[in-house]
Amino acid sequence: MLSFDNTGIAYGNKSDTDLKRACYLFRIMSKPLLVKTAKVMFRIAHALHIPFAWAVKPHLYKQFVGGETLEDCLPLVRRLEKYNVKAILDYSVEKIVSEKYIHHPMDEFVMTIDEAAIDSNIPFAVFKPTALCSEEILEKAATGNLKSANERKEANKFRTRVEILCRHAFFKKVRIMIDAEDSWYQSFIDDVAEEMMEKFNKETAIVYNTLQMYRVDRFEYLKSLYERAREKEFFLGIKLVRGAYMEKERARAAALGYPSPIQPDREATDRSFDEALHFAMRHVDRIYIFNGTHNENSTRLLVELMQRYGIEKTDERCYFSQLYGMSDNISFTLAGLGYNVAKYVPYGPVEAVMPYLIRRAEENTAIASQTGRELNLIRQELQRRKKEA
Ligand SMILES: Cc1cc2nc3c(=O)[nH]c(=O)nc-3n(C[C@H](O)[C@H](O)[C@H](O)COP(=O)(O)OP(=O)(O)OC[C@H]3O[C@@H](n4cnc5c(N)ncnc54)[C@H](O)[C@@H]3O)c2cc1C
């Protein structure tokens, strides 16, 4: 069975200082009360315009973020390349509500596409829908509640922006992924993503949409999407993830009194994720799969399915990916074996990436067993180095 336990391989690219910092952080993140307190403190500091970059930058930011600008990330892209690990530069600015900021993320996303076009170690570009449009408009578009002409214009602007990015990616021959966020506006994003796939995925998958398998409806959605792709003869690009907003989704459903869109338990999410992998590989002639997970079993499953269906390790239809700063044992082991592996490398100014960082901290608290596993592996590696010294 494929093992992810060789810490020499997993952390070969990390200095002792890197590992000690990671150890310290994962220890802190395993304490829910500490994470909660820090979250409240950041919110207060942000509201009162108190600078907090100094507190975050040396640890949390350094662990999970590539840098402030695209250029800052390039040395990391080269370091990863030495280990056959690719990078996906993820401009992680979220929830832009003011129109005056919108052009900046658009420019930045275009720059990431241009960079991917000239750098063979950057296989994808990516963007977040809420960096292009307010959540309010996305939700109104998703629920058929665009009342005023202005609201309809805003929703159209979103569609146009997505199309500009996808068209640019198409001409530059760069694959582009659309991240998934909250379920209450995802149907609008799905529609736009499907329209883009139909336009640009005729020869190969250029546009990828994200499916969060913690949602009860996603496996059925995948099947129906596949049927439409078959009928209309285009390729599907699918980024599979479990989903990062579970608590928020459940809390909103409870507060507003509608059934939770989230699977009843962890096992159901795992089953749905694995079912989607099986389905994608059964239809690998039409589905390109991007396995976005830190879960070792789901990673092993895709490896096994690739073997079962006779898919080469370097086949562009199958990618494995983990977030920068997490699960290097999976990324570096797979890359060492010759599989397509890419790290998602978020970047952006400290204030702008705070929601991303808070999510990472909370996630590492929520999935305590994984944090524990990561912490153990890092400790093992530090001990191994001590013995060897
Ligand atoms: C490359 C990459 C890209 C990503 N892009 C996105 C994105 O666009 N949108 C997005 O939402 N997330 C995204 N994520 C985050 C992802 O959705 C998960 O939050 C994260 O990866 C943890 O899931 P896992 O499979 O890695 O780990 P695991 O530890 O195996 O799974 C943890 C996940 O299981 C689910 N879960 C846990 N407990 C329960 C429960 N009681 N009931 C139901 N489900 C449960 C939750 O989704 C939780 O996050 C991305 C992750 C990666 C690696």
Ligand as a Chemical Component Dictionary entry (heavy atoms), coordinates in Angstrom:
data_LIG
# 
_chem_comp.id                   LIG 
_chem_comp.type                 NON-POLYMER 
_chem_comp.pdbx_formal_charge   0 
_chem_comp.three_letter_code    LIG 
# 
loop_
_chem_comp_atom.comp_id 
_chem_comp_atom.atom_id 
_chem_comp_atom.alt_atom_id 
_chem_comp_atom.type_symbol 
_chem_comp_atom.charge 
_chem_comp_atom.model_Cartn_x 
_chem_comp_atom.model_Cartn_y 
_chem_comp_atom.model_Cartn_z 
_chem_comp_atom.pdbx_ordinal 
LIG C1  C1  C 0 -5.904  22.228 -3.742 1  
LIG C2  C2  C 0 -7.096  22.542 -2.917 2  
LIG C3  C3  C 0 -8.045  23.445 -3.373 3  
LIG C4  C4  C 0 -9.173  23.748 -2.589 4  
LIG N1  N1  N 0 -10.146 24.567 -3.092 5  
LIG C5  C5  C 0 -11.296 24.721 -2.396 6  
LIG C6  C6  C 0 -12.407 25.430 -2.939 7  
LIG O1  O1  O 0 -12.361 25.961 -4.048 8  
LIG N2  N2  N 0 -13.542 25.527 -2.183 9  
LIG C7  C7  C 0 -13.644 24.935 -0.937 10 
LIG O2  O2  O 0 -14.707 25.022 -0.317 11 
LIG N3  N3  N 0 -12.605 24.292 -0.409 12 
LIG C8  C8  C 0 -11.450 24.159 -1.103 13 
LIG N4  N4  N 0 -10.420 23.455 -0.538 14 
LIG C9  C9  C 0 -10.485 23.029 0.894  15 
LIG C10 C10 C 0 -11.203 21.721 1.023  16 
LIG O3  O3  O 0 -12.549 21.896 0.669  17 
LIG C11 C11 C 0 -11.172 21.170 2.441  18 
LIG O4  O4  O 0 -11.666 22.113 3.349  19 
LIG C12 C12 C 0 -9.829  20.757 2.932  20 
LIG O5  O5  O 0 -8.990  20.344 1.905  21 
LIG C13 C13 C 0 -10.036 19.630 3.950  22 
LIG O6  O6  O 0 -10.545 18.490 3.314  23 
LIG P1  P1  P 0 -9.590  17.246 2.979  24 
LIG O7  O7  O 0 -10.224 16.363 1.984  25 
LIG O8  O8  O 0 -8.288  17.802 2.570  26 
LIG O9  O9  O 0 -9.316  16.625 4.394  27 
LIG P2  P2  P 0 -10.132 15.691 5.391  28 
LIG O10 O10 O 0 -9.517  15.905 6.707  29 
LIG O11 O11 O 0 -10.179 14.300 4.896  30 
LIG O12 O12 O 0 -11.602 16.256 5.414  31 
LIG C14 C14 C 0 -12.024 17.321 6.178  32 
LIG C15 C15 C 0 -13.282 17.782 5.478  33 
LIG O13 O13 O 0 -14.310 16.781 5.595  34 
LIG C16 C16 C 0 -15.574 17.395 5.685  35 
LIG N5  N5  N 0 -16.174 17.030 6.988  36 
LIG C17 C17 C 0 -15.546 16.991 8.195  37 
LIG N6  N6  N 0 -16.407 16.677 9.188  38 
LIG C18 C18 C 0 -17.615 16.521 8.602  39 
LIG C19 C19 C 0 -18.923 16.228 9.097  40 
LIG N7  N7  N 0 -19.144 16.024 10.414 41 
LIG N8  N8  N 0 -19.938 16.158 8.217  42 
LIG C20 C20 C 0 -19.749 16.357 6.905  43 
LIG N9  N9  N 0 -18.527 16.640 6.361  44 
LIG C21 C21 C 0 -17.482 16.720 7.192  45 
LIG C22 C22 C 0 -15.321 18.904 5.608  46 
LIG O14 O14 O 0 -15.457 19.280 4.249  47 
LIG C23 C23 C 0 -13.899 19.057 6.080  48 
LIG O15 O15 O 0 -13.258 20.211 5.565  49 
LIG C24 C24 C 0 -9.309  23.141 -1.313 50 
LIG C25 C25 C 0 -8.351  22.251 -0.854 51 
LIG C26 C26 C 0 -7.263  21.931 -1.627 52 
LIG C27 C27 C 0 -6.270  20.955 -1.113 53 
# 
loop_
_chem_comp_bond.comp_id 
_chem_comp_bond.atom_id_1 
_chem_comp_bond.atom_id_2 
_chem_comp_bond.value_order 
_chem_comp_bond.pdbx_ordinal 
LIG C1  C2  SING 1  
LIG C2  C3  SING 2  
LIG C2  C26 DOUB 3  
LIG C3  C4  DOUB 4  
LIG C4  N1  SING 5  
LIG C4  C24 SING 6  
LIG N1  C5  DOUB 7  
LIG C5  C6  SING 8  
LIG C5  C8  SING 9  
LIG C6  O1  DOUB 10 
LIG C6  N2  SING 11 
LIG N2  C7  SING 12 
LIG C7  O2  DOUB 13 
LIG C7  N3  SING 14 
LIG N3  C8  DOUB 15 
LIG C8  N4  SING 16 
LIG N4  C9  SING 17 
LIG N4  C24 SING 18 
LIG C9  C10 SING 19 
LIG C10 O3  SING 20 
LIG C10 C11 SING 21 
LIG C11 O4  SING 22 
LIG C11 C12 SING 23 
LIG C12 O5  SING 24 
LIG C12 C13 SING 25 
LIG C13 O6  SING 26 
LIG O6  P1  SING 27 
LIG P1  O7  DOUB 28 
LIG P1  O8  SING 29 
LIG P1  O9  SING 30 
LIG O9  P2  SING 31 
LIG P2  O10 DOUB 32 
LIG P2  O11 SING 33 
LIG P2  O12 SING 34 
LIG O12 C14 SING 35 
LIG C14 C15 SING 36 
LIG C15 O13 SING 37 
LIG C15 C23 SING 38 
LIG O13 C16 SING 39 
LIG C16 N5  SING 40 
LIG C16 C22 SING 41 
LIG N5  C17 SING 42 
LIG N5  C21 SING 43 
LIG C17 N6  DOUB 44 
LIG N6  C18 SING 45 
LIG C18 C19 SING 46 
LIG C18 C21 DOUB 47 
LIG C19 N7  SING 48 
LIG C19 N8  DOUB 49 
LIG N8  C20 SING 50 
LIG C20 N9  DOUB 51 
LIG N9  C21 SING 52 
LIG C22 O14 SING 53 
LIG C22 C23 SING 54 
LIG C23 O15 SING 55 
LIG C24 C25 DOUB 56 
LIG C25 C26 SING 57 
LIG C26 C27 SING 58 
# 
